[in-house]
Amino acid sequence: MITSDAITWNAPNDPHPARAASQRSYSAVAKGDLAEWLTVYAPDAVLEDPVGPSMFDAEGKGHRGHEGISAFWKLAIEPIETFEFTITDSFANPGSNTCANIGSIRTTFPDGSFTTTELIMVYVVHDDGTVASMKAYWEPERTMATFTKP
């Protein structure tokens, strides 16, 4: 399911539906392909990245549906030059519709500056494999403390 060289997957990699959806999501983000990314998410999906109030979601209620998820893309993903995902572990019980991935994302801005976000991402999928819910647990202050200029 990984279709980008910007993803390093050092975790279990069985064909679990939630794990596969997470990989499709990372691949679309790494390629900068909003249309592909939206195919990963159900029309009624909720995305919380990060969970709780943040610079991307002042009320902390999440981005809902393709319209809300597209707005999140324009705010949080589109301005980034490159994404590099490193997944160090992934937990997904057989027969469940959920996985939790542990890893980091290095985001590089057009001027060459970058940050690294350490996080846990929890995916819940519908029976058809589309994401119903994605919750990313990370702390903006910790990410901003990694800000490095070129």
Order of alpha helices (4+ residues) and beta strands (2+ residues): beta-alpha-alpha-beta-beta-alpha-beta-beta-beta-beta-alpha
